[in-house]
C-alpha cells in the first residue's frame, strides 16, 4: 500500500507547509489616500498602449496618461514577478513620499493590484536631459540653459543630502534621470535605487548599483556608498553638459570614458589660460564666442570626477 509522503512521520521525512503568497508591501502612512485602481490607470494610459509609452528600463515601462479629472501623469509599470521590481517599488514609494522640493519629481500615487506594481508621477513634458543632449536632429542647448539645469539639479541633490531626515543617497544620478519642464527647469527623478542614511553613519555597504560611466570609483570598487558617490555622478553629468559627450561611448573600441578623457583635457585647458583652451572642451555650438569667459569660470566645476576622487558635497 502506497502512502502519501506528507502522511509519513518517520525521521527521514520532511513535511513542508503549503506555500503562502507574500503579503502586499507596506505603504508609508499618509499615502493610502493616493492609491489608484488598476483599471483607472489602464484607462488613463489607453490600456498601456505603445503609443503612450514614454520609455522603458530594466525595471519596467513608463507611460503617459490622463486621469479622469484631466490631469496628465506619467505611470511607471514595474516588471511583474521580479524581486528587483518589488524592491524598487517599496524603495521609491518610501523615499519619494518623504521629499518635497521644486527640483524633485513628485509622486502622485501608486497602485498595488495582484502582482502589478505601478507608480504615478506628475507628467514632465520636455523629456530628459539625456534626450536633449544626445538625440540627433534637436537644436543644440544654449549655454544659459545648461547652467540653469546644472544649478537646479544641484539644488535638488543638496536637498536630499542635507535637508532630508534621514538623508537620502540617490545612487543613480545621470542625465537620463533629470527630467525637464517646458522652461527647461530640471527635476531629479527615479528613486528606485535610493538609500536612506543618517548623519552619524559614514557610509552604507551595499551591492554596487548605478549606471556605467557615472559610478564613483571608490563605490564601484568597495561597495561603500556615501553622498559623495552622488556628487561624483553629478560631476560626470556636469562634464556631459559642458562637452556634449556621452559618459561612455560604447560605439568605440573599449568604450571611451568621458572622465578619462576629461582628466587629460581639463588640466591642459586650465594651463593654457585666457579661455581659449576651453573651446576644445565645451560643445562648440552651445554658446557664442562672447561667453567664453563664462564657460571658463564654470568649467572648474567639473574636475572633481576627472580627478577620480570624491567631492566634498553637492553644490547649492
RAZI-V77253 format. One record per residue. N is the residue number from 1. PSI is psi in whole degrees, -180 to 180 (none if undefined). NEAR is the number of other C-alpha atoms within 8 Angstrom. Layout:
BEGIN
n | psi | near
N | PSI | NEAR
N | PSI | NEAR
END
This chain:
BEGIN
n | psi | near
1 | 130 | 2
2 | 143 | 3
3 | 141 | 6
4 | 134 | 6
5 | -29 | 7
6 | -12 | 9
7 | -6 | 6
8 | 141 | 8
9 | 11 | 6
10 | 166 | 5
11 | -17 | 4
12 | 8 | 4
13 | 128 | 9
14 | 121 | 5
15 | 114 | 6
16 | 132 | 5
17 | 155 | 4
18 | 147 | 4
19 | 134 | 4
20 | 127 | 4
21 | 145 | 4
22 | 150 | 4
23 | 159 | 4
24 | 151 | 5
25 | 148 | 5
26 | 146 | 5
27 | 133 | 9
28 | 144 | 9
29 | 142 | 5
30 | -11 | 5
31 | -8 | 10
32 | -36 | 8
33 | -9 | 5
34 | 16 | 8
35 | 136 | 10
36 | 151 | 9
37 | 150 | 9
38 | -43 | 9
39 | -36 | 6
40 | -43 | 9
41 | -33 | 13
42 | -42 | 10
43 | -39 | 8
44 | -31 | 11
45 | 11 | 14
46 | 41 | 9
47 | 33 | 8
48 | 50 | 9
49 | 154 | 9
50 | -32 | 5
51 | -23 | 4
52 | 3 | 11
53 | 128 | 12
54 | -26 | 8
55 | 174 | 7
56 | 155 | 9
57 | -167 | 6
58 | -22 | 4
59 | 4 | 10
60 | -152 | 11
61 | 155 | 13
62 | 132 | 12
63 | 148 | 15
64 | 141 | 13
65 | 160 | 13
66 | 117 | 11
67 | 172 | 11
68 | -28 | 6
69 | 7 | 5
70 | -4 | 6
71 | 131 | 7
72 | 135 | 10
73 | 164 | 12
74 | 128 | 13
75 | 118 | 14
76 | 118 | 11
77 | 109 | 12
78 | 149 | 13
79 | 127 | 11
80 | 145 | 8
81 | -6 | 7
82 | 136 | 7
83 | -34 | 6
84 | -41 | 7
85 | -39 | 13
86 | -42 | 11
87 | -39 | 9
88 | -41 | 12
89 | -51 | 13
90 | -42 | 11
91 | -44 | 13
92 | -41 | 13
93 | -43 | 13
94 | -47 | 10
95 | -53 | 12
96 | -19 | 10
97 | -14 | 9
98 | -17 | 7
99 | 143 | 10
100 | 104 | 6
101 | 146 | 7
102 | -16 | 7
103 | 22 | 12
104 | 137 | 11
105 | 124 | 10
106 | 144 | 9
107 | 126 | 11
108 | -38 | 9
109 | -166 | 11
110 | 171 | 12
111 | 130 | 12
112 | 115 | 12
113 | 101 | 8
114 | -125 | 4
115 | -5 | 7
116 | 135 | 11
117 | 120 | 14
118 | 145 | 12
119 | 139 | 14
120 | 125 | 12
121 | 163 | 12
122 | 141 | 11
123 | 126 | 8
124 | 113 | 9
125 | -17 | 7
126 | 22 | 9
127 | -152 | 10
128 | 163 | 12
129 | -40 | 12
130 | -44 | 10
131 | -47 | 9
132 | -24 | 11
133 | -34 | 10
134 | -12 | 9
135 | 131 | 8
136 | 146 | 4
137 | -4 | 4
138 | 153 | 6
139 | 145 | 4
140 | 132 | 8
141 | 134 | 9
142 | 157 | 9
143 | -41 | 8
144 | -35 | 6
145 | -41 | 9
146 | -41 | 11
147 | -42 | 8
148 | -42 | 11
149 | -41 | 11
150 | -46 | 10
151 | -46 | 10
152 | -42 | 12
153 | -40 | 13
154 | -38 | 12
155 | -42 | 12
156 | -41 | 14
157 | -41 | 10
158 | -37 | 13
159 | -45 | 10
160 | -41 | 13
161 | -31 | 12
162 | -24 | 7
163 | -18 | 8
164 | 148 | 11
165 | 109 | 6
166 | 162 | 8
167 | 155 | 13
168 | 128 | 13
169 | 121 | 13
170 | -46 | 11
171 | -1 | 11
172 | 48 | 14
173 | 124 | 12
174 | 167 | 11
175 | -29 | 9
176 | -17 | 9
177 | 15 | 12
178 | 107 | 15
179 | 153 | 14
180 | 133 | 15
181 | -174 | 12
182 | -18 | 7
183 | 11 | 5
184 | 29 | 10
185 | 134 | 11
186 | 148 | 13
187 | 124 | 15
188 | 133 | 13
189 | 172 | 9
190 | 88 | 8
191 | 20 | 11
192 | -21 | 9
193 | 1 | 13
194 | 155 | 13
195 | 143 | 9
196 | 146 | 9
197 | 174 | 11
198 | 167 | 8
199 | -32 | 7
200 | 7 | 4
201 | 123 | 7
202 | -30 | 6
203 | 166 | 8
204 | 125 | 9
205 | 125 | 7
206 | 163 | 7
207 | 135 | 5
208 | 123 | 7
209 | 153 | 7
210 | -159 | 9
211 | 132 | 8
212 | 134 | 6
213 | -24 | 10
214 | -11 | 14
215 | 134 | 12
216 | 137 | 13
217 | -38 | 8
218 | -32 | 9
219 | -43 | 12
220 | -34 | 9
221 | -28 | 6
222 | -20 | 6
223 | 6 | 11
224 | 112 | 10
225 | 130 | 11
226 | 174 | 10
227 | -22 | 9
228 | -24 | 12
229 | -41 | 13
230 | -40 | 14
231 | -38 | 13
232 | -48 | 15
233 | -39 | 15
234 | -40 | 11
235 | -39 | 13
236 | -41 | 15
237 | -35 | 13
238 | -44 | 11
239 | -39 | 14
240 | -42 | 12
241 | -42 | 11
242 | -43 | 11
243 | -24 | 9
244 | 7 | 11
245 | 153 | 9
246 | 150 | 8
247 | -32 | 12
248 | 121 | 10
249 | 94 | 10
250 | -7 | 8
251 | -17 | 5
252 | 160 | 7
253 | 126 | 6
254 | 1 | 5
255 | 89 | 9
256 | 136 | 11
257 | 128 | 10
258 | -39 | 15
259 | -44 | 13
260 | -41 | 9
261 | -45 | 9
262 | -31 | 11
263 | -29 | 11
264 | -39 | 8
265 | -40 | 9
266 | -47 | 11
267 | -37 | 8
268 | -42 | 9
269 | -41 | 14
270 | -36 | 9
271 | -30 | 6
272 | -34 | 9
273 | 171 | 8
274 | -1 | 5
275 | -19 | 12
276 | -34 | 10
277 | -26 | 12
278 | -17 | 14
279 | -23 | 10
280 | -8 | 9
281 | -50 | 11
282 | 139 | 11
283 | 122 | 10
284 | -42 | 7
285 | 4 | 7
286 | -27 | 10
287 | 152 | 10
288 | 164 | 7
289 | -27 | 5
290 | -15 | 6
291 | 14 | 8
292 | -43 | 13
293 | -38 | 8
294 | -41 | 7
295 | -39 | 11
296 | -42 | 10
297 | -33 | 7
298 | -31 | 7
299 | -37 | 10
300 | -7 | 7
301 | -28 | 8
302 | -17 | 11
303 | -16 | 12
304 | -45 | 12
305 | -30 | 15
306 | -28 | 11
307 | -4 | 7
308 | 34 | 9
309 | 152 | 8
310 | 146 | 12
311 | 168 | 10
312 | -28 | 6
313 | 167 | 8
314 | 137 | 12
315 | 149 | 7
316 | none | 6
END
